[in-house]
Amino acid sequence: MVRGICGALVALVLVRAVPVQAQDKLEWTFTATPYAWLMGASGNVTAKGQTIDVDAGITDIFGQTDTLLALMSNFEARHDKLVLGLDVVFTQMTGSPGVATQRNPVPWLSFSASAGANVKSTLVEIEGTAGYELARLQPATAIDGFVGVRYWHAVTDMSFGFNATGSIQTPQDVGLFSRSIGIAGAGTGSLDWADPILGLQLRHELAPHHRLRLRGDIGGFGVGSQFTWQAMAAYAYEFSSGPTLWSAILGYRAIGLDYSPGGSNAIDLVLHGPVLGVSMRF
């Protein structure tokens, strides 16, 4: 009889243990990732018919700008195969890029001219997505599909100038002259729009504590932007264990944007650069 009671108790524990494990798998997990996106930019911005061409790598951004402020965070909530995401990017940059040429028409005349633009640009990007695990290729690899909205807020102010300096080289070094001219100023005002997006994400566990994520999306479709796209590759190394898991993130991210609302304002840019961050999952 004692054996029967013990057997019944063991069976009861096992029966109750199965739904508990299944329930654990269905619990929500949350991931918060503050990160730095070291952006370069290429393309052009048009404000009231005035266009500035941009072709700046990361070293150019840090070397030529007077101020660069960037605040970025990513949040993810996952429940079984369902995943919800939120990404926030805020950047503000002021700088004085310029283009210079040197001319020497005759040996005794030195002349140089430069045209430049003072720029102040603020860009806010807020992206909300909802996704679902479409396929699990193997225990370590899964593919998610997602849809969402990417909201943009952009303000650009620019002023244009021209400076010329010349000298006539004589034995007395006389005849030095210079001239600086302010030409025009323009601003886009506040531009706000939202783009529908859809994309795919691949998650792969390279080895225990080593994870790889590839993500791409397209959007706009004339609703907000004419077209927008994003591509990102990120590697995560999990360096802690326990109720809260900490990971170091290293990757590369690029976003393309073609926005022409009509009139005299337009933005056609590709923002790209490495991503560094720390992730907390609980």
C-alpha positions in Angstrom: 0.0 0.0 0.0 2.9 2.4 0.8 4.4 1.7 -2.6 1.0 2.5 -4.2 0.8 5.8 -2.4 4.3 6.8 -3.3 3.7 5.8 -6.9 0.6 7.9 -7.0 2.4 10.9 -5.5 5.3 10.6 -8.1 2.7 10.3 -10.9 0.9 13.4 -9.7 4.1 15.4 -9.5 5.1 14.4 -13.0 1.6 15.2 -14.4 1.8 18.7 -12.8 5.3 19.3 -13.9 4.5 19.0 -17.6 2.1 22.0 -17.8 4.5 24.1 -15.6 7.3 23.6 -18.2 5.0 24.3 -21.0 3.8 27.4 -19.3 7.4 28.6 -18.7 7.9 28.4 -22.5 4.9 30.7 -23.0 6.0 33.4 -20.6 6.9 36.8 -21.9 10.6 37.7 -22.1 11.8 41.3 -22.4 15.0 42.7 -23.9 16.2 46.3 -23.5 19.3 47.5 -25.6 20.7 51.0 -25.3 23.2 51.4 -28.1 25.4 53.8 -30.1 25.1 54.1 -33.8 28.2 55.6 -35.3 26.6 57.0 -38.4 28.0 58.2 -41.7 25.7 59.7 -44.3 25.5 60.0 -48.1 23.0 61.6 -50.4 21.4 65.1 -50.4 18.9 67.3 -48.6 16.8 70.0 -50.3 15.3 73.0 -48.4 13.2 75.5 -50.3 14.9 74.6 -53.5 18.5 74.8 -52.0 20.3 71.4 -52.1 23.3 70.3 -50.1 25.1 67.1 -51.1 26.3 64.9 -48.2 29.1 62.4 -48.5 30.5 62.0 -45.0 32.0 58.9 -43.4 32.2 58.3 -39.7 35.6 60.1 -39.4 34.3 63.0 -41.4 31.2 63.3 -39.1 33.4 63.4 -36.0 36.1 65.6 -37.6 34.0 68.3 -39.2 30.9 68.7 -37.0 30.8 71.1 -34.1 28.2 69.1 -32.2 27.0 65.5 -32.5 24.3 64.3 -30.1 22.8 60.8 -30.5 20.4 58.9 -28.2 19.2 55.4 -29.2 17.4 52.5 -27.6 15.8 49.2 -28.7 13.1 47.2 -26.8 11.8 43.8 -27.6 9.0 41.6 -26.0 8.7 38.0 -27.0 5.9 35.5 -26.2 6.4 32.0 -27.8 6.4 32.8 -31.5 5.1 36.4 -31.2 7.5 39.3 -31.0 6.9 43.0 -30.5 9.6 45.6 -31.1 10.3 49.3 -30.5 13.3 51.2 -31.8 14.0 54.9 -31.0 16.8 57.0 -32.6 17.4 60.7 -31.8 20.3 62.6 -33.5 21.2 66.3 -33.7 24.2 67.5 -35.6 25.6 71.0 -36.4 28.6 71.5 -38.6 30.3 73.5 -41.3 31.2 71.3 -44.3 32.7 73.0 -47.3 34.2 72.5 -50.8 37.4 74.3 -51.8 39.3 74.8 -55.0 42.7 76.4 -55.7 43.5 78.4 -58.8 46.8 80.0 -60.1 46.1 81.6 -63.5 49.5 83.4 -63.6 52.6 82.8 -61.6 52.4 86.1 -59.7 48.7 85.9 -58.8 47.4 83.6 -56.1 43.7 83.1 -55.8 41.6 80.7 -53.7 37.8 80.4 -53.3 35.6 78.3 -51.0 31.9 77.7 -50.9 30.4 76.2 -47.7 27.2 75.6 -45.9 26.4 75.8 -42.2 24.0 73.0 -41.4 21.9 72.1 -38.3 20.0 68.9 -38.6 17.7 67.1 -36.2 16.4 63.6 -37.0 14.1 61.4 -34.9 13.1 57.9 -35.9 10.6 55.7 -34.0 9.9 52.2 -35.3 7.2 49.9 -33.9 6.9 46.3 -35.3 4.9 43.2 -34.7 6.4 39.9 -35.8 5.8 36.1 -35.8 8.2 33.2 -36.1 7.5 31.8 -39.6 9.9 28.9 -39.6 12.5 27.1 -37.5 15.0 25.6 -39.9 16.8 23.8 -37.1 17.0 24.1 -33.3 19.5 26.9 -33.6 18.0 28.9 -36.5 14.6 30.7 -36.9 13.1 33.1 -39.3 10.7 35.9 -38.2 8.4 37.9 -40.4 7.3 41.3 -39.2 5.2 44.4 -40.2 5.3 47.8 -38.6 5.4 51.6 -38.9 8.5 53.8 -39.0 7.8 57.4 -37.9 10.2 60.2 -38.9 10.6 63.8 -37.7 13.2 65.9 -39.5 14.3 69.5 -39.3 17.2 71.0 -41.3 18.4 74.6 -41.4 21.2 75.7 -43.6 23.0 78.8 -44.7 25.3 79.3 -47.6 28.4 81.5 -47.9 31.3 82.3 -50.2 34.8 83.4 -49.4 37.6 84.6 -51.8 41.1 85.5 -51.0 43.9 86.7 -53.4 47.3 88.3 -53.4 49.6 89.8 -56.0 53.1 88.6 -55.3 55.5 91.5 -55.8 58.9 92.2 -54.1 56.9 94.4 -51.7 54.1 91.8 -51.3 51.4 94.4 -51.8 47.9 94.1 -53.1 46.4 91.6 -50.7 42.6 91.4 -50.9 39.8 89.2 -49.4 36.1 89.0 -49.6 33.4 87.1 -47.7 29.8 87.0 -48.9 26.7 85.5 -47.2 24.5 84.2 -50.0 21.3 82.6 -48.7 19.6 80.7 -46.0 17.0 78.0 -46.1 15.2 75.6 -43.8 12.9 72.6 -44.3 10.7 73.5 -41.3 9.3 70.5 -39.4 8.8 67.4 -41.6 6.8 64.6 -40.0 5.7 61.4 -41.8 5.2 57.7 -41.2 6.2 54.7 -43.4 4.6 51.3 -43.4 7.3 48.6 -43.4 7.6 44.8 -43.8 10.6 42.6 -43.4 12.3 39.4 -42.4 14.7 38.5 -39.5 17.0 35.5 -39.2 18.1 34.5 -35.7 20.9 31.9 -35.4 22.8 30.6 -32.3 26.4 30.1 -33.5 27.4 28.4 -30.2 26.3 28.7 -26.6 26.3 32.4 -25.6 27.1 33.5 -29.2 24.2 34.7 -31.4 23.8 36.2 -34.8 20.9 38.3 -36.1 20.3 39.4 -39.7 17.4 41.8 -40.4 16.0 43.6 -43.5 12.9 45.5 -44.4 11.4 47.7 -47.1 8.7 50.3 -46.9 7.2 53.7 -47.7 5.5 52.7 -50.9 4.5 56.3 -51.5 2.4 56.5 -48.3 5.1 58.6 -46.5 8.4 58.2 -48.2 8.6 57.2 -51.9 10.8 54.3 -50.6 12.7 53.3 -47.5 14.8 50.3 -46.6 16.9 49.0 -43.8 19.6 46.3 -43.4 21.3 45.2 -40.2 23.7 42.5 -39.0 24.4 42.1 -35.3 26.5 39.7 -33.2 25.7 39.2 -29.5 27.9 37.7 -26.8 26.1 36.7 -23.6 28.5 37.3 -20.8 26.3 36.7 -17.7 23.7 34.2 -16.5 20.9 34.2 -14.0 17.4 35.8 -14.0 18.8 38.7 -16.0 21.0 37.9 -19.0 23.5 40.5 -20.2 25.0 40.6 -23.7 27.5 42.8 -25.6 26.3 43.8 -29.1 28.4 44.6 -32.2 26.9 45.1 -35.6 26.4 47.3 -38.7 23.2 49.1 -39.6 22.1 51.0 -42.7 18.9 52.9 -43.5 17.9 54.4 -46.9 15.3 57.1 -47.2 13.8 58.8 -50.2 11.2 61.4 -49.1 9.8 64.0 -51.5 6.6 65.6 -50.1 6.3 67.9 -53.0 7.2 71.6 -53.2 10.8 72.5 -52.5 11.8 70.1 -49.7 13.3 66.6 -50.2 15.5 64.1 -48.3 17.4 61.4 -50.2 19.9 59.9 -47.7 21.6 56.7 -46.7 22.6 56.5 -43.0 25.0 53.8 -42.2 27.6 52.7 -39.6 28.6 50.3 -36.9 26.4 49.6 -33.9 27.7 49.1 -30.3 25.5 48.3 -27.4 24.6 46.3 -24.3 21.5 44.2 -24.1 19.6 43.2 -20.9 17.1 40.3 -21.2 14.8 39.3 -18.4 
